[in-house]
């Protein structure tokens, strides 16, 4: 009966070897593993029914076959599609557990179950290890997917916060040139805004290779330049009050610039009839406060849908330990941001209420 036992062990070892050394075939390993388990179970039934008789060496072949089935079970549960893996793994584990019945005659059904359960522990251990490794693979894939999603959202937010401002400035200059009748000056300003937009795109590409923000780093000089460009592009004039000697950490300066850009962009897009923008930037008691108030805000939202707008910006501010408040005022709309300059015990947000800090109530791109 060597031939019967030899066929069974060759099939089982072939399936296990395929899974171990042919990585491309592992996802399809459940297909050959199921017939291999079936052949093993058929051979065991042949011995139990008396159609085959034990011969010397059959026990050694059975142990090799059992180990091969255990390896197949672990590989299948790790790499194969889950529905197919469950059936193939169960069959392989059962075949690996009952093979001792070929060479051992139990005194009772209970003893047969005990012997099979003992050998089944090896199959169970191999299956558990494969399932655990599968879990680790799935968790890693999800982590990679979450990282990619976070990167896409970050790039989308950066493009919205900066590129939209430059494009809206180009549109404002074009409209002003058509009304004022000075197309050459309008074209020059549009060209400058276009150059800044291209620089923003270059910075976006650079972000793909280096983990650093698109916004300018360092002092708050970029806020003054943004205010001047905004005043030159439309009828609304920015009245800026800021101490030029104020210095803040690089990350805080970048976020402050981002807040101002988002606020000015929203004014240009949602309040084109505004004539005045009061912008105040001050630092005291370990807090940088930015207040922007404009007149002439309409309550109608733009039909165009851009990026994350003020809600996304509020999230960035809260991540830094600050707060962003956008609310209606008697003659228009107000945007206030408070950013801690350091982890100082003097810093305490005015309100921890999500309703107070909710920025989505404000018009946002």
C-alpha positions as CSV (number, residue, x, y, z in Angstrom):
1,X,0.0,0.0,0.0
2,X,3.0,2.3,-0.4
3,X,1.7,3.6,-3.7
4,X,-1.5,4.9,-2.1
5,X,0.3,6.7,0.7
6,X,3.0,7.9,-1.6
7,X,0.4,9.6,-3.9
8,X,-1.2,11.4,-1.0
9,X,2.0,12.7,0.4
10,X,3.4,13.8,-3.0
11,X,0.2,15.8,-3.7
12,X,0.3,17.5,-0.3
13,X,4.0,18.3,-0.5
14,X,3.6,19.7,-4.0
15,X,0.9,22.1,-2.9
16,X,2.9,23.2,0.1
17,X,6.0,23.7,-1.9
18,X,4.1,25.7,-4.5
19,X,2.9,28.1,-1.8
20,X,6.3,28.4,-0.2
21,X,8.4,29.0,-3.4
22,X,6.0,30.4,-5.9
23,X,4.8,33.7,-4.4
24,X,2.7,34.7,-7.5
25,X,0.6,31.6,-7.1
26,X,-0.2,32.0,-3.5
27,X,-3.5,33.9,-4.0
28,X,-4.7,30.9,-6.1
29,X,-3.4,28.3,-3.7
30,X,-6.9,27.4,-2.3
31,X,-7.8,25.7,-5.6
32,X,-5.1,22.9,-5.4
33,X,-5.2,22.8,-1.6
34,X,-8.8,21.6,-1.6
35,X,-8.1,18.5,-3.8
36,X,-5.0,17.7,-1.9
37,X,-7.0,17.6,1.3
38,X,-9.6,15.5,-0.4
39,X,-7.0,13.0,-1.6
40,X,-5.6,12.8,2.0
41,X,-9.1,12.2,3.5
42,X,-9.8,9.6,0.8
43,X,-6.6,7.7,1.7
44,X,-7.4,7.9,5.4
45,X,-10.9,6.5,4.7
46,X,-9.3,3.7,2.7
47,X,-7.3,2.6,5.7
48,X,-10.2,2.9,8.0
49,X,-12.4,0.8,5.8
50,X,-9.8,-1.9,5.4
51,X,-9.3,-1.3,1.6
52,X,-5.6,-0.5,2.4
53,X,-3.4,-2.0,5.1
54,X,-0.6,-0.3,7.0
55,X,2.9,-1.1,5.9
56,X,6.3,-0.1,7.4
57,X,7.1,3.5,6.6
58,X,3.5,4.7,6.1
59,X,3.6,6.5,9.5
60,X,6.6,8.5,8.4
61,X,4.9,9.4,5.1
62,X,1.8,10.4,7.0
63,X,3.7,12.8,9.3
64,X,5.3,14.4,6.3
65,X,1.9,14.7,4.6
66,X,0.3,16.2,7.8
67,X,3.0,18.8,8.1
68,X,2.6,19.7,4.4
69,X,-1.2,20.1,4.9
70,X,-0.6,22.3,7.9
71,X,1.7,24.5,5.9
72,X,-0.8,24.7,3.1
73,X,-3.6,25.7,5.5
74,X,-1.5,28.5,6.9
75,X,-0.5,29.8,3.4
76,X,-4.1,29.6,2.1
77,X,-5.6,31.5,5.0
78,X,-3.0,34.2,4.6
79,X,-3.0,34.8,0.9
80,X,-6.1,33.3,-0.7
81,X,-9.5,35.1,-1.0
82,X,-11.3,34.7,2.3
83,X,-14.3,32.8,1.2
84,X,-12.3,30.2,-0.7
85,X,-9.6,30.1,2.1
86,X,-12.1,29.1,4.8
87,X,-13.2,26.0,2.9
88,X,-9.8,24.9,1.8
89,X,-8.2,25.6,5.2
90,X,-10.9,23.6,7.0
91,X,-10.5,20.6,4.7
92,X,-6.7,20.7,5.0
93,X,-6.8,21.0,8.8
94,X,-9.2,18.1,9.0
95,X,-7.1,15.9,6.8
96,X,-4.0,16.8,8.8
97,X,-5.8,15.9,12.1
98,X,-7.2,12.5,11.1
99,X,-4.2,11.0,9.3
100,X,-3.0,9.0,12.5
101,X,-6.1,6.8,12.1
102,X,-4.3,5.2,9.2
103,X,-1.8,3.5,11.5
104,X,-3.5,3.7,14.9
105,X,-6.6,1.7,15.9
106,X,-8.4,3.5,18.7
107,X,-10.2,1.6,21.4
108,X,-13.2,3.9,21.3
109,X,-14.6,6.8,19.3
110,X,-13.6,9.1,22.2
111,X,-10.0,8.0,21.8
112,X,-10.1,8.6,18.1
113,X,-11.4,12.1,18.7
114,X,-8.6,12.7,21.2
115,X,-5.8,11.6,18.9
116,X,-7.3,13.6,16.0
117,X,-7.6,16.7,18.3
118,X,-4.0,16.4,19.3
119,X,-2.8,16.4,15.7
120,X,-5.4,19.1,14.9
121,X,-3.6,21.5,17.3
122,X,-0.8,21.8,14.8
123,X,-3.2,22.6,12.0
124,X,-5.0,25.1,14.2
125,X,-1.6,26.8,15.1
126,X,-0.6,27.0,11.5
127,X,-4.0,28.5,10.6
128,X,-3.9,31.0,13.5
129,X,-0.4,32.1,12.4
130,X,-1.5,32.6,8.8
131,X,-4.6,34.5,9.9
132,X,-2.5,36.8,12.1
133,X,-0.1,37.5,9.3
134,X,-3.1,38.2,7.0
135,X,-4.4,40.7,9.6
136,X,-1.0,42.4,9.7
137,X,-1.0,42.6,5.9
138,X,-4.5,44.1,5.8
139,X,-3.6,46.6,8.5
140,X,-0.5,47.7,6.6
141,X,-2.5,48.1,3.4
142,X,-5.0,50.2,5.3
143,X,-2.3,52.3,6.8
144,X,-0.8,52.9,3.4
145,X,-4.2,53.8,1.9
146,X,-4.9,56.2,4.8
147,X,-1.5,57.8,4.3
148,X,-2.2,58.3,0.6
149,X,-5.6,59.7,1.4
150,X,-4.2,62.1,3.9
151,X,-1.6,63.3,1.4
152,X,-4.2,63.9,-1.3
153,X,-6.3,65.8,1.2
154,X,-3.3,67.9,2.2
155,X,-2.4,68.7,-1.4
156,X,-6.1,69.6,-2.2
157,X,-6.2,71.8,0.9
158,X,-3.0,73.6,0.0
159,X,-4.0,74.1,-3.6
160,X,-7.4,75.5,-2.4
161,X,-5.9,77.8,0.2
162,X,-3.2,79.3,-2.0
163,X,-3.8,78.6,-5.7
164,X,-7.5,79.7,-5.4
165,X,-6.3,83.0,-4.0
166,X,-3.9,83.7,-6.9
167,X,-6.6,82.7,-9.5
168,X,-9.2,84.9,-7.9
169,X,-6.7,87.7,-7.9
170,X,-6.2,87.2,-11.6
171,X,-10.0,87.3,-12.2
172,X,-10.2,90.5,-10.1
173,X,-7.5,92.2,-12.1
174,X,-9.1,91.2,-15.4
175,X,-12.4,92.7,-14.2
176,X,-10.8,95.8,-13.0
177,X,-8.9,96.3,-16.2
178,X,-12.1,96.0,-18.2
179,X,-13.9,98.5,-16.1
180,X,-11.1,101.0,-15.6
181,X,-9.9,100.8,-19.1
182,X,-6.2,100.1,-18.3
183,X,-5.6,96.7,-19.9
184,X,-1.8,96.9,-19.9
185,X,-1.6,97.4,-16.2
186,X,-4.2,94.7,-15.6
187,X,-2.3,92.3,-17.8
188,X,0.9,93.0,-15.8
189,X,-0.8,92.3,-12.6
190,X,-2.5,89.1,-14.0
191,X,1.0,88.0,-15.1
192,X,2.4,88.5,-11.6
193,X,-0.5,86.5,-10.1
194,X,0.0,83.8,-12.7
195,X,3.6,83.6,-11.7
196,X,2.7,83.1,-8.1
197,X,0.2,80.4,-9.1
198,X,2.9,78.6,-11.0
199,X,5.2,78.9,-7.9
200,X,2.4,77.3,-5.8
201,X,2.2,74.4,-8.2
202,X,6.0,74.0,-8.1
203,X,5.7,74.0,-4.3
204,X,3.0,71.3,-4.5
205,X,5.2,69.1,-6.5
206,X,8.0,69.7,-4.0
207,X,5.7,68.7,-1.2
208,X,5.5,65.2,-2.8
209,X,9.2,64.8,-2.2
210,X,9.7,66.7,1.1
211,X,7.5,67.1,4.1
212,X,7.1,70.8,4.4
213,X,4.3,73.3,4.0
214,X,3.5,75.3,0.9
215,X,3.1,78.5,2.8
216,X,6.0,80.9,3.3
217,X,8.0,80.4,6.4
218,X,9.5,82.9,8.8
219,X,8.1,86.3,9.7
220,X,4.7,87.8,9.0
221,X,5.8,89.9,6.1
222,X,3.8,87.8,3.7
223,X,0.6,89.1,5.3
224,X,1.5,92.7,4.4
225,X,2.2,91.7,0.8
226,X,-1.1,89.8,0.5
227,X,-3.0,92.8,1.9
228,X,-1.4,95.1,-0.6
229,X,-2.1,92.8,-3.5
230,X,-5.7,92.4,-2.4
231,X,-6.2,96.2,-2.2
232,X,-4.7,96.7,-5.7
233,X,-6.9,94.0,-7.3
234,X,-10.3,95.4,-6.4
235,X,-12.4,98.1,-4.8
236,X,-12.1,96.8,-1.2
237,X,-9.2,98.3,0.7
238,X,-7.4,96.4,3.4
239,X,-6.6,98.4,6.5
240,X,-3.9,96.4,8.1
241,X,-2.8,97.0,11.7
242,X,0.2,94.8,12.6
243,X,3.4,95.5,14.5
244,X,6.3,94.8,12.0
245,X,8.5,93.8,14.9
246,X,6.3,90.8,15.8
247,X,8.1,87.5,15.4
248,X,6.5,84.1,15.8
249,X,7.6,80.5,15.2
250,X,7.8,79.4,11.6
251,X,4.8,77.0,11.8
252,X,2.7,79.8,13.4
253,X,3.7,82.3,10.7
254,X,2.8,79.8,8.0
255,X,-0.6,79.1,9.5
256,X,-1.3,82.8,10.1
257,X,-0.5,83.6,6.4
258,X,-2.8,80.7,5.4
259,X,-5.7,82.1,7.5
260,X,-5.3,85.6,6.0
261,X,-5.2,84.2,2.5
262,X,-8.3,82.1,3.0
263,X,-10.2,85.1,4.5
264,X,-9.3,87.4,1.7
265,X,-10.1,84.8,-0.9
266,X,-13.6,84.3,0.7
267,X,-14.2,88.1,0.7
268,X,-13.3,88.3,-3.0
269,X,-15.5,85.4,-4.0
270,X,-18.5,85.9,-1.6
271,X,-18.5,89.6,-0.9
272,X,-17.5,91.3,-4.2
273,X,-19.4,94.5,-3.1
274,X,-17.3,94.9,0.1
275,X,-15.4,98.2,0.3
276,X,-13.5,97.8,3.5
277,X,-11.5,95.0,5.1
278,X,-10.1,95.6,8.6
279,X,-7.2,93.3,9.3
280,X,-5.5,93.2,12.7
281,X,-2.6,91.0,13.7
282,X,-1.4,91.2,17.3
283,X,0.6,89.1,19.7
284,X,0.2,89.2,23.5
285,X,0.1,86.9,26.5
286,X,1.5,84.0,24.4
287,X,-1.2,84.3,21.8
288,X,-1.2,85.5,18.2
289,X,-4.6,86.9,17.3
290,X,-5.8,87.6,13.8
291,X,-9.0,89.5,13.3
292,X,-10.5,90.2,9.9
293,X,-13.8,92.1,9.4
294,X,-15.4,93.2,6.2
295,X,-18.6,94.9,5.1
296,X,-21.1,94.0,2.5
297,X,-21.2,90.2,3.0
298,X,-24.1,88.5,1.4
299,X,-25.6,85.4,2.9
300,X,-25.7,83.5,-0.4
301,X,-23.1,80.8,-0.9
302,X,-21.3,80.4,-4.1
303,X,-22.4,77.5,-6.3
304,X,-18.8,76.5,-7.0
305,X,-17.4,74.0,-4.7
306,X,-13.7,74.2,-4.1
307,X,-11.6,72.7,-1.4
308,X,-12.0,72.4,2.3
309,X,-12.4,76.1,2.9
310,X,-12.9,77.4,6.4
311,X,-14.0,74.1,8.0
312,X,-10.7,72.5,6.9
313,X,-8.8,75.5,8.1
314,X,-10.6,75.4,11.4
315,X,-9.3,71.8,11.8
316,X,-5.7,72.9,11.2
317,X,-6.0,75.7,13.8
318,X,-7.5,73.3,16.3
319,X,-4.7,70.8,15.7
320,X,-2.2,73.5,16.7
321,X,-4.2,74.1,19.9
322,X,-5.9,77.3,18.7
323,X,-9.4,78.3,17.7
324,X,-11.1,79.8,14.6
325,X,-14.3,81.8,15.0
326,X,-16.3,82.9,11.9
327,X,-19.5,84.8,12.6
328,X,-21.8,87.5,11.3
329,X,-21.5,91.1,12.6
330,X,-23.9,94.0,12.2
331,X,-22.3,95.3,9.1
332,X,-20.7,92.2,7.6
333,X,-18.7,89.2,8.6
334,X,-15.9,88.6,11.0
335,X,-13.1,86.0,11.1
336,X,-11.0,85.6,14.2
337,X,-8.2,83.2,14.8
338,X,-6.2,82.8,18.0
339,X,-3.0,80.7,17.8
340,X,-0.8,79.8,20.8
341,X,2.8,81.0,20.2
342,X,4.1,78.3,22.5
343,X,2.7,75.7,24.9
344,X,2.1,78.4,27.5
345,X,-0.2,78.1,30.5
346,X,-1.3,81.6,29.7
347,X,-3.1,80.3,26.6
348,X,-6.7,79.5,27.1
349,X,-9.2,79.4,24.3
350,X,-12.2,81.7,24.7
351,X,-14.6,78.9,24.3
352,X,-14.3,75.1,24.0
353,X,-17.8,74.9,22.5
354,X,-17.9,73.3,19.0
355,X,-20.8,75.6,18.2
356,X,-18.7,78.7,18.9
357,X,-15.8,77.5,16.9
358,X,-17.8,76.2,14.0
359,X,-16.5,77.7,10.8
360,X,-18.8,76.0,8.4
361,X,-21.5,78.6,9.1
362,X,-19.4,81.2,7.3
363,X,-19.3,81.5,3.5
364,X,-16.5,79.3,2.3
365,X,-15.0,78.3,-0.9
